[in-house]
Amino acid sequence: MTEQCERSRYDRALCGRVVMKVYDFMEKALSKEVELEYHENYGQEVLSNFRKARQAWLNYREAYCRFGASTVLGGSIAGDIYRSCIVGFDIKRITNDLLRRPWSMCGEDC
C-alpha cells in the first residue's frame, strides 16, 4: 500500500476496502470471460459445473475469512484481517484458476 494508506486506521481501512473491491472486480470480470469461453467452446454442462465450483469457492472464501476475522472480533484489526484475507483468496484464484486452462489443473497426470 502507499504511504497515504499507512497514516491512520481510517486511511488503512479505506485503502483496504478499495483494494478489496479492485480484486473482487477482477475476479468477477475474469470469471465472466471464462464463462463465455466455456459456453462457446464446451457447452452448458461445463459452464454449469464452472458456476457451481465458483459459488462453492465464494462460499468457502467468505466463511474462512469471516472465521479469521472473528478471532479478533471487537478488535480494530478485524476488518483489516477480513479484507486482507479476501484479497489473498482473490489473488490466488485469479492467478491459479482463472488464468490457467482447466486441463492444466491436473498437472502431468492428464
C-alpha positions in Angstrom: 0.0 0.0 0.0 1.0 3.6 -0.4 2.2 5.9 2.3 -1.2 7.5 2.4 -2.7 4.2 3.4 -0.5 3.9 6.4 -1.3 7.3 8.0 -4.2 6.3 10.2 -6.6 3.4 10.9 -9.2 5.1 8.8 -6.9 5.5 5.8 -5.8 1.9 6.1 -9.4 0.7 6.2 -10.4 2.9 3.3 -7.4 1.7 1.2 -8.2 -1.9 2.2 -11.8 -1.6 1.0 -10.6 -0.1 -2.3 -8.1 -2.9 -2.9 -10.7 -5.5 -1.9 -13.1 -4.0 -4.5 -10.5 -3.9 -7.2 -9.6 -7.6 -6.8 -13.3 -8.6 -6.4 -14.0 -6.8 -9.7 -11.1 -8.6 -11.4 -12.3 -12.0 -10.2 -15.8 -11.3 -11.4 -14.7 -10.0 -14.8 -12.3 -12.9 -15.4 -15.0 -15.3 -14.3 -17.4 -13.8 -16.8 -14.7 -14.2 -19.6 -14.2 -17.8 -18.6 -17.9 -18.5 -18.5 -18.2 -17.1 -22.1 -15.3 -19.3 -23.3 -16.8 -22.4 -21.6 -20.2 -21.7 -23.0 -18.9 -21.2 -26.6 -16.3 -24.0 -26.6 -17.6 -26.7 -24.2 -21.3 -26.2 -23.7 -23.8 -25.9 -20.9 -22.6 -28.8 -18.7 -19.1 -27.4 -18.4 -20.5 -23.9 -17.9 -22.8 -25.2 -15.2 -20.0 -27.0 -13.4 -17.8 -23.9 -13.5 -20.6 -21.8 -12.0 -21.2 -24.4 -9.2 -17.4 -24.6 -8.5 -17.2 -20.8 -8.4 -20.1 -20.5 -6.0 -18.6 -23.1 -3.7 -15.3 -21.2 -3.8 -17.0 -17.9 -3.0 -18.9 -19.6 0.0 -15.6 -21.1 1.3 -13.7 -17.8 0.9 -16.4 -15.9 2.8 -16.7 -18.4 5.6 -12.9 -18.8 6.0 -12.3 -15.0 6.1 -15.2 -14.4 8.5 -13.7 -17.1 10.7 -10.3 -15.5 10.7 -11.7 -12.0 11.5 -13.9 -13.5 14.3 -10.9 -14.5 16.2 -10.3 -10.8 17.0 -14.0 -9.7 17.0 -14.4 -6.4 18.6 -10.8 -5.5 17.9 -9.9 -2.7 15.5 -7.9 -5.0 13.3 -10.8 -7.4 12.5 -11.7 -5.5 9.3 -8.1 -5.4 8.2 -7.8 -9.2 8.7 -11.1 -9.8 6.8 -10.2 -7.6 3.8 -6.6 -9.0 3.6 -8.0 -12.5 3.6 -10.5 -11.8 0.8 -7.8 -10.1 -1.3 -5.4 -13.0 -0.7 -8.0 -15.5 -1.9 -8.9 -13.4 -4.9 -5.3 -13.1 -5.9 -4.8 -16.8 -5.7 -8.0 -17.5 -7.6 -7.1 -15.1 -10.4 -3.5 -16.4 -10.8 -4.1 -20.1 -10.1 -7.5 -20.8 -11.5 -8.8 -18.1 -13.9 -5.6 -17.5 -15.8 -5.0 -21.2 -16.4 -6.8 -23.7 -18.6 -8.9 -26.3 -16.8 -6.9 -29.2 -18.1 -3.7 -27.7 -16.6 -5.2 -28.3 -13.1 -4.3 -31.9 -13.2 -0.7 -31.2 -14.0 1.3 -34.0 -15.6 -1.3 -36.6 -14.8 -3.6 -35.8 -17.7 
